[in-house]
Amino acid sequence: MTAAQLPPVAPEVTATLVEELSPRLRKRLDAAVTKLGARPTHRDGDTVTIAVDEETDLRMHAPGGVVATADAITCGCLLAPACVHRAAAACAAPAADPAPEPTGQEAPTEAGSAPHADGTASESTGPAPESTTPAPDATACTPPDNTPAPDVASPAQRVAADAVWSAAAAVLEAGVEGAGAVAQAALLRAAHTARLQHLPRAAGAALSVVTLLRAARAGDPSYRTPDLVTALAELLGTAHRVGTASGAELAAVRGRARRPYSPDGSLRLYGLFTEPVVTDSGHGGARTWVAGPDGRLYTVGDVAPGGVGRALGVADRAVRLGESALTHRELGRAGLAVSGATVSPDGRLGAGKGVKAVTARGAAWTEPPLAALWETPPLQQAVRALRAISRYADPDAGGSDLLFLDVELRGAVRDPGGVSLLASCDGRTAVRLTVADDDPALAHRDNLMLLATAPGTRLRIIGRLLPALHPRLALLACSHPTGDGVIDLGFDRLRRADLPVPDAPVHPAPPEPGDSGANSPLHLLERRVEQTVPAGRAALGMLGDVSAEARRLRRAGLPTAAGLLAALCASAARRERDAFGRLLPADTDGFATHWLAAARYTSAVSESLCAAAWEPRPEPAVTG
């Protein structure tokens, strides 16, 4: 049995079932979750049955796709309903997402959602699922859109935020290894309380942390420790700011219930390119990028279970948007006229019944309005992309991580992670172009290696910003090296005959960033922040003296980092005793405060160093 085979369970249901367990059964809960995960399941309509043993079944009733009450989970064992099995089943199942914020109109049909370890979702085919949260809570947690936001948080909101902080600090104290089902249930209870007090951003962040904790403890291959670091810092930071923010800042901290799509009227769209989407969770598909006359970017996606094989097939299927018969790859080179459009905050186009779309003329990358995308200086594009993908960006801010550059290829260079293609942008910035997906079934790797054999070739490219201490992009699409048209580098395969014949000497590559951050010792603090998450505060407290690392940070001009490192490790090691010499409880709040400061600082400095790396370098002197 996998979590995906079980219906989502409302957070408050899981919390209630765990809270009702006796202390003895709580100690057995993690083992029960693991044991139940190995048992077979059977689905019959809205009911999923788990064979607890040869004679006992557990049933999860999920009308509308979600287990909405504790009574909907029943067990046939002799100890039921006070058994551990009901709570274990709830803990093994995915946590249900909050209901979307009502918009006063029919919700558009979207291209489904494929869950990831971080709690986000990508596009897929099929109608959008119904709300996975009971109606009473959905109406209770979201005030009407025309209700003015309060200037300061209410006492009840502060109490809810404090509960979120305490639950998150306990997770940080214990680490992934110690944050089992009981700690996760405390987070789910805090998330539910936050929703009821109109704090959807904190509630959503708490659910993301729970999802990542479960992925980490289950050995999910898609799990990454930096993702949990970001999620925990977002959760702690949001909870902390509720009590100090006011006005517009408070509105941003409160957030709003997820509103997947909103009306956007009529749109005239121009295709840019199509990229394959393959996730670690086994989903696959395609995403086509289009632009409006004002340069705003939109996507049409189709992602569902199926992996790379599905990604290769979907590219040549018709997009699910109005009456258009264009395939994804055809849309990447054509245009659309859309009426009744619906758009998500991140630019995804909805495919509801009211959406009408017909094929229209597209535009070349060198023609208006698309040509304007390449006119913005690279530094400005990089700053904009960093703002969009910042670890702690406003969830409703939108934006894209794509860069549009004119480059001249220089050849292959070897990096610690493999081979990259070095290119010159504007003759003043050296950019490393890397493979967007290394799956051998896709064309990315072969195309990049072939382009590396053609130094001096000038291309117009689209790439995805990869935060690093030097300019770095995942190469997604490029203009044809010798002809017209666009090459979707994940799908189309270049041939040697497509490359130009060298007829001019290759200009020297622009100087790469020197000491602007490429040799920064910031990682000394970053790794301590990350080390805390898997093993908890105690593991960091055993490091001992970190004064040598602090001195190295100071010598590099990072005194704040040095101070944060020393304070973090000292807080981790600090344990006070009472008058009888007995250890007092650790100061989890103090440690969480130091850890949060270090996490946010390293993120801010890393983003600053990445932006600085895109600043144009002086052109090399011409000798002769």
N, C-alpha and C positions, 0 to 999 in steps of 0.2 A: 504494500500500500504506500502511496505517496500522498503528500499534502494536496496535490492537484486533483486527486480522486475524491476528496472530501469536499462537501459544500462549505462556503465561507460561514464563519460564526461571528455574530455581532460581538464586539469587544466586551460589552457589559455582561454577556452571557458567560463567556470564558472566565471573566473576573469573579462573577458570582459563584460559579461551580467550584473554583479553586478556594475561594474564601470560606465556603461551607465545609471544606474538608477538615478533618481532625488533624492536629499536629503530626500524629503518627503517619497518616496517609499522605500529608504534604511531603514528608521525607521520601515517600515511595513514588511520588508523582513522576519525576523524570524517568525513572526506570519503566514506569507503566506506559509513558508516552512512547518510549523506544520499543517496548514489547508490542504495543498496539500497532505501531507502524509496520511491523512484519506480518500482520494478519491479513487475510484476504478480505476483499470488499465486494459488494454487489449493489448496483443501483437499480431501483425500480421506480420510475417517475421522479417524484420529489423526495424520495426516501433512499438513503444510503445505509446499507446494513454491513456491519463489521463483525466477523466471526471472532469473538473474544477467545473462545476455545471450541472444542468439538461439540459442546452442549449449550453454549451461551452465546447469544447474539446481542449486539448493541445497535440501536437504530437512531439515525439522525434525520429528522424530518425538516425539510427546507422548502416550504412553500414560497414561490417567487425566487428561489435560488439561494436563500440565506436562512441559516438557523437563527431565529429571532428571539426565542425564549428558552430558558433553561429546561422547561418541560418538554421541549421538542427533542431532547436527547434522552433516550430511555435505554435501560440495561436490564437484561434478564437474569443477572446473577442474584444470589441470595441476599447480598448486602445492599442491593439497590433500594432506594435511590441514593443512599449514603456511601456508595462505593467509589473507588478511585477511577473506574473506567470512564464514567461520564465526563469528568474533568480532563482525563487524559485525551479523550477523543476531541474535545474542544480545543485543547492545546496543540494537538497534532494538525488541526485544520487551519486553513488560511484565515486571517482576521479580515472581516468584512470591511469594505471601504465605507466612509460616510456617504450619505445621500447627496447628490448634486444640489446646489442651491436653486430653488425654484426661480424660473425666469418669466412666468406668466404666459408661456407659449408651449406648444408641443415640442418636446425634445427631439432634435434631429437624430436620424439614424447615423451612427458613426461606424467606422470600420473596426468595431470590436476592440478588445484590448488583450494583449499578451503580457502576463505579469512577469516582473523581473525581481531579483533579490532585493533591490532597493525600494520596492513598493511602487515604482512607476509603471506605466503601461505604454505599449506601442500599438501601432495600427494593425488591424486584421480584418478579414472579411466577416460579413454577417451583421445582423442587427445588434444594436447596443443592448446589453442586459438591462433588466429592470433594476430599480433601486434595491440595494442590498442592505438597507437599514430600515427598521420598523418605522412606519409613518409617524407615530406620536413623537419619537425623538427627532425626526427630520424637521417637523414643524416647530419643535421646541428650541432647536439649536440655532435657527437662522432667523433673524429679524427681517421684516420687509425691507426691500431695497431703499425705500424712501425714508427709513428711520434714520435720523441724524446720529452720527457716531458720538459717543460721550467723550468729553475732554480728558477724563482720567478713568483708569480701570475701577470698576466697582469692588467693594470688599469681597463679594463672592468670587469675582474673577481673580483677585489676588490670592484667595485661598486655593482656588483651582490651580493657578500657576505654581503656587508653593508645592502642591501635591505632585505636579508634573516634575518640578525640580528635584524633589526628594526621591521619586522613583527613578529618575535618570541618574542621579548621584549614586544611588544604591547599585545600579548596573555598572557604573564606572568603577565603583569600589570593588565589586566582585569580579569584573571582567567577563568575557564570553564564557570562560570555563565555569564560573560560578553563577551566572545569570540564567538559571533554569526556568522552569515553568512558573514557579511561584513569583520570582522577580518579574517575569514577563506579564503575569496577571496583574501585578501592581501597576505596571505601566499601562495596561489596557484599561484598568479602572480609572487611572488618572486621565487617560485620553477621553474616555466617555464623559467624565465630569467636565473636562475642558470644553467639549462640544456643547454640553448643556449650558455652559456659561458663555457661549458665543466666542470661543477661542479656537476656531477651526485650524489655524496654522499650527498651534501647539498639538492639537489632537492628531493631525495628519503626521507631524514629525514623530510623535510617539509611536504611531502605527508603523512608520518606516523603520524605527529602531527595532521594534519587535520582529518585523519581517526579516531584517538583517541578522538579528540574533539567532533566529531559528535556522536561517540559511547557514550561518557559521557553525552552529552546533551539529547540523545535519551533514556537514561536509559538502555542501552545494558547490559545484565547480565554478559557478558564476559569482560566488561571494568574493569580495575584496575588502581587506581591512580598512583601507582609506575611505571606502564608502561608509563604513560604520563610524569611523572617526568624524566624518562630515555630518552624518545624521545625528550623532550624539551632541556635537557642538551646536548644531542648529537647534536641537531640542532644548539644551541647557540655555543657550543664548536667548531663545524666544521666551522661555519661562522667566528668565531673569528680567527681561526688558518690560514685561507686562506691568511690573510694579513701579517702573521708573519712567515709562513713556507717556506721552500725552498728545492730543490733537492728531495730526496726520501720521506721526510716528506710531502712535497707538493703533491707528487703523491698519497700518501695515503689519504691525506685530500681531494684531488679532487675526489678520487674514480674512479670508472668506471661504465659505463652503465651496467645494470644487464645482465650477460651472464649465463643463466640457466645451460647449459651443454657444456662440451668441450670434445673432443676425448681423450680416455685413452687406446687405443689399446686393447690387449688381457689380460684378467684377470682370475685367478684361485681363486675361492672364496669358503669359508668354512662357513656353517651356524652356527650361535650362538644362537639366540632365536627370538621369535616373541612376540610383545606387542600390546595390543589393543590401539587404539587412539580414544578418544571421546572428542569433543570440546564443549565449552559453546555455540557456534553458531549453534549447531545441526548437526555437521558433525561426521561421524564415520567410522572406518576402522581398518586396521592393518598395522603394520610396522615390517618388518623382517630385522634383523641385520646380516650382514655377514662380514667376515674378509679376507684380502688377506694374502699371505705368509709372507709379511713384517709387519703384524699387523695392517695395515690401515683398518679402518672401513668404511663400505658402508651400505646403506639401500635400500630396495625395499618396496615401500608403495602403499597403495590403500585406499584413504580417500575421501569421498564424502558425500553429505547430507544423513542423515539416522540415526544418533545417535548410541546409544549402540547396538540396534538391528542389524544394519548393521555391526558393529564391530565384533559381534559374528559370523555372517555369512561369512564375508570376509575371516576370518582366514582359512577356508577350501576351498577357491577358488584358482584356479591356478594363479600364479603370471604372470604378463604381462611383460615377458622378453624373447625374442627370442622364440625358439621352446620348451622350458621347459614346462612340464606338472605338475611340482611340485606345491603343494599348499603352502601357506605362512608357515603353521606350519611344513610341510615336509621340506621346504627349510631351516628352522631353525635348522634342524638336518642333512641335507645333504650337497652337494656341487654343484657348477656350474662351467663350463668352458665357458667363454664369449669372443667373438671376436667382434671387432667393438664397444667396450664399450664407452658410453658417461656418464660423471659424473659431477654433479653440485659441486660448491665449498663446500657445506656441506655434500657431500658424497652420494647424491641420484643418483641411477643408472637410466639412461634414457632408454626408451623402443622404440626407433626409428626403422624405417624400416631396417636400416643397421645393427642392433644389432642381433647377433646370440648367442644363449645360449643352452647348453645341460647339462643334469644331470651328475654329477660326484660324486666320493666318498667324503663324508664329513670327519670330524675329531672330536673325543671326546675332551672335555675341557681339558683332561689330556694329550692329544697327541699334537705333533707339527702339525701345527704352532700355534694352539690356546693356548696351555699351556703357551706360552711366555707372554700372556696378563696378567697373574696372577703373573708374576715374578717381575714386576716393584713395588718398595716400595709404600705403600699407600700414603705417603706424596707427592711423585712425581706425582702420579696419580691425587691427589686432586688439586695440583697446575696447572697441565695441564688442568683439567676440568674447574677450575676457569678461566683460561685464555680463554677457549673456550666460556664460558657463561658470561664473563665480560659484564657489562652494556654498556661499550664503546669500545668493542673489534673491531678490524678491520673487516669489513663485509666480506672480502675475506680471512680471516685467516683460516677458517675451524676449524677442531678439534671436539672433542666429549665430552659430559658431563658424560660419563659412567665410572664407577670404577669396577675393577675386583678384588675381595677380597676372601681370605680364612678366614672363621670365625668359632667361636664356640659360639653357642647360649647360652644366660644367662637367658632369661625369659622376661616377659612383664614388662614395666615400664610406669607409667602414666606421660604424658606431658600435658602442658596447652591446646594443640590442640587435645588431645585424647590419645590413648594407642599406644606405640611403642614397638618394639622388640629390646631388648638390646643384643648386640653381642660383642665378643672380637675378635679383629683383631691382629694377631701376638702376642697375649697375652699381648699387651702393649697399645692398643688403644681401648677405648670403643666407639662403633658405634651404633647409634640409627637407626633402620630400620623401615620405615614407609610405609603405603599403598600408592601405586602409583595412584590409582583411587578408590574412595569410593563408586562408583555406585554398588548397591547390585546385579545387574545382572552379574557383573564381579567377578572373583574368588579372587581378591587381598585380601580383608578383611578376608574372611574365612581362606585362606591359612596362613596369618600372625598370626591369632589367634591360629590356630592349631600348628604352629611351636613354638609359645610361650610356649606351654605345654611340650616341649621336650628340656629342658636345658641340655647342654652338647653335643648336636648334632653338628657335624662338617659338614660344608657345603662350597661348592665353589659357590659364588654368583656373580651376576651382578646387579648393582644398579645405579641410577641416582643421581648425587650430588645435594643436597639441601643446598644452602648457609645458614649457621647458625653459631652461636658462639660455637657449639660443633659438632663433626663428625655426619653427618646425611645423609642418603641415602633413596631414594624411591626404594623399593625392586622390581625388575622386573623379575628375573629368578634365579633359583638355581639348583644345582645338586640334583639328587634324594637322599633323606635321607638314603635309605637302599639299593638302587640298582643302575643300570647304567642309563644313559640318563639324559635329561634335563627337568625341570619343567618350563613351561611358566606360571608364577604365575597369570597372568591376565586371562588365558584361562583354564589351567589344574587345576583340583581340587584334592588336596591331601586328603587322608583318614587316619584315625588314624592307620590303619594297615600299612601305609607307613612309620610310625615313628619307630625309633629304640627303643628297650627296654633298659632303663638305666641300665648300669652294672658297672659304675664307678662314684665316687663322682665328683661333678661339681666344677671346679676350681673357685676361687674368681675372680670377674670381675676386670679388670684393673682399676686404678683410672681414674675418669673422669676429664676433664679440670677444674682446679681450678679457679683462677682469671685471666686467660689468656685472658679474654674478655667476659666470660659468664655474668659478672655483669657490663659490660661497660655502662656508661651513654651516649654513643654516640647517643642513640635514642633521646636525648633532642634536638640535632641539626637536626637529620633526620626528626623528626615530624614537625619542623618549615619549612623545605624544602618542605615537602609534603603539609602542610597546605596552602602554597602559591598557589598551582595549582588550587584547586577548587574555591577559593574565591578571589584570586588576591592579589596584594600588600597591598591594604587598610586594609584587614582583619589582615594581619601580623602586620601592623602599629599600630593596636589598642591593642596589647598585653601588652604594658606598660613596666615596668622594668623587665629585664631578668637577672639581675646581680646575683641572687641566682643560676640560672641554670648555668651561666658562672663559678661561683665559684666551683660548683660541678664538672664541666668538668675539671677545673684546678687541683682540688684535685685528680682526677683520672688519672692525667698525660696526659691530652689532652688540653694543652694550645692553640694549633692552633684551635681546635674546639671551645674553649671559645671565641677566638678573632673573628672567623667567625660568630658565633652566635650573638655577640654584634654588629658587623658591619652590618649584614643582617637586624636585627631588627631596628637599627638606620637608615639605608637607607630607610626602609619601612615607617618609621614614619616621615622622614624629608620632610617638605614642606616649601619652602621659599616664602617670600612675596616681592612685589615691594614697591616703595616709598610711595604708597597710601594705603598700607596694604592689597592689593589684592593677593590672592594665585597665585603663578606662577605654570606653568605646572610641574608635577612631573618629576624627573630625571629617566626616564625609563631605559636608558642605564646603569646608575650607579647601579640601583637596580638589573638589569639583571646580571651585572658583579659579584656583591656580591652573588647573588643566585647561579650562575653557579659555583663559587668557592666552595661554601658550598656543592652543590650537588656532584661535582666530588670528594671532600675530603671525604665525608661520604661513597661514593662508594668504594674508594681506601682503607680506613681504615677497612670497613666491610670485604672486600676481604682478607686483611692481617690477620684479626682476625680469619676468617674462615680457612685460610691455617695454621695458628699457632695451631689451635685446632687439626689438624691431626698429629702434631709432636708426636712421640712415647713418652709415659710416662715411668718413671722408673718402673721396675717390682716390685710388692709388695714383701716385705721380707718374706721368708719362716720361720715360727716359728715351733718349735716342740721339 
